Amino acid sequence: MPPDSTPDALVVLCTCPDEPTATGIATALLAEELAACVNCVAGIRSMYRWEGQIRDDTEVLLVIKTRAARYGALETLVRARHPYELPEIIALPVVAGARDYLDWIRQATGA
């Protein structure tokens, strides 16, 4: 993809407490065409500060491929289904990628 183009693809990161939660969110995102692909990466170790204490937990990381236009609905769905008081939902822009893959993301997310 030429560097002067502006793809609308995003990679969204979201941690979940367990496999059933991750699977449920991933399935719902795909069913609603809010994501083209969701990788569920089990067994990650998350260390973070929460309510004045350092926490150390095992989580499942969702790596979600979507479009910027679908982000608002994606965040709403994740928040509705996520058990955490403050879920991690971080969107990163895709600055370059294989054109056919980026086209597939657009197609798979209702473009």
SVG drawing of the C-alpha trace seen along z (x, -y; Angstrom):
<svg xmlns="http://www.w3.org/2000/svg" viewBox="-25 -11 30 32">
<polyline fill="none" stroke="black" stroke-width="0.4" points="0.0,0.0 1.5,-3.4 2.5,-5.4 0.3,-8.4 -2.9,-6.3 -5.0,-6.4 -6.4,-3.0 -9.3,-2.9 -8.3,0.5 -7.7,0.7 -6.3,3.3 -8.1,3.3 -6.7,4.9 -8.8,6.2 -7.9,8.4 -10.5,10.8 -10.4,12.8 -10.9,16.2 -11.6,18.2 -15.4,18.3 -15.5,14.5 -13.1,14.1 -14.9,16.6 -18.3,14.9 -17.0,11.4 -15.2,12.6 -18.2,14.6 -20.5,11.6 -18.1,9.2 -17.9,11.5 -21.7,12.2 -22.4,8.4 -19.8,7.8 -17.9,5.5 -14.7,7.5 -13.2,9.4 -11.0,11.5 -10.3,11.9 -7.2,13.7 -7.7,15.1 -4.3,15.3 -4.6,17.4 -2.2,17.4 -0.9,13.8 0.4,12.4 -0.9,9.0 0.7,6.9 -1.0,3.6 -1.9,1.1 -5.5,1.2 -7.1,-0.5 -3.7,-1.2 -2.3,2.3 -0.1,4.1 -2.0,6.9 -0.6,10.0 -3.2,12.0 -3.5,14.5 -5.8,13.2 -6.8,13.9 -5.9,11.1 -8.2,10.4 -6.5,8.9 -9.4,7.6 -9.2,6.5 -11.9,3.9 -12.5,0.5 -12.5,-2.9 -16.2,-3.3 -17.1,-0.2 -15.2,-1.2 -18.0,-2.9 -20.4,0.1 -17.5,2.5 -16.7,0.6 -20.4,0.6 -20.6,4.4 -17.4,5.2 -18.5,3.0 -21.9,4.6 -20.5,8.2 -17.3,7.6 -17.2,8.4 -14.5,5.9 -15.4,2.5 -12.9,0.9 -12.0,3.2 -9.0,2.6 -10.2,1.4 -7.3,-0.2 -7.5,-0.9 -4.3,-1.1 -4.4,-2.5 -3.0,-0.2 -0.6,-2.5 0.2,0.0 -0.7,3.5 -1.3,5.8 -4.0,4.2 -6.0,7.4 -6.0,8.1 -7.2,4.6 -9.8,4.9 -11.0,8.1 -11.3,6.3 -13.5,3.7 -15.6,6.4 -16.0,8.6 -17.1,5.6 -19.9,4.5 -18.2,2.0"/>
</svg>
